[in-house]
Amino acid sequence: MILLSDANILIDLGYVNGLEILPKIAPTEVLDVVLQECEDERQPGLTAKIIAAGVQVIEAKASWFSAAAQYKSAELSVQDQLNIYYAKTMERVLLASDKPLRNRCQKENVEVHGSLWLVHEALRLHLLPASVLCQWLAFWPTVGSRLPAAEVRQLTKELGC
């Protein structure tokens, strides 16, 4: 399994200093055009931290843009379309949290997971203590991350938060 991350996952992990778990779960890639979305004044230097964590940057080829256009819709950005194309073509597991992208991945038979799956994997692989993962779950809503409430309740119960 090789993971391909969308920007929102990287941004969320950046907020909690959790980028280092990605390559420990599985080799992780990010498209260069997606990495550009991670630069934000709220998290200066995030792109350097992503690279330092061991996430491999993949240069999007010009031909991918026209091939990815088949996934064009009002709800999906060009970066989303490229993520779907690359994940499907290269058989990657996409990490994303925005619903339109996740829905389209399911329609296209692209395996997709979000932040809560990463918390599960970090726990399952003993990468971080449950107390740290509980802090992540408490912090993410404060920066605008939208997580499904029922799944968060179940996970916090499982973690003993």
Summary of the structure (lengths in Angstrom):
residues: 161
radius of gyration: 15.3
end to end distance: 29.8
largest distance: 48.0
contacts: 503
relative contact order: 0.17
helix: 59%
strand: 11%
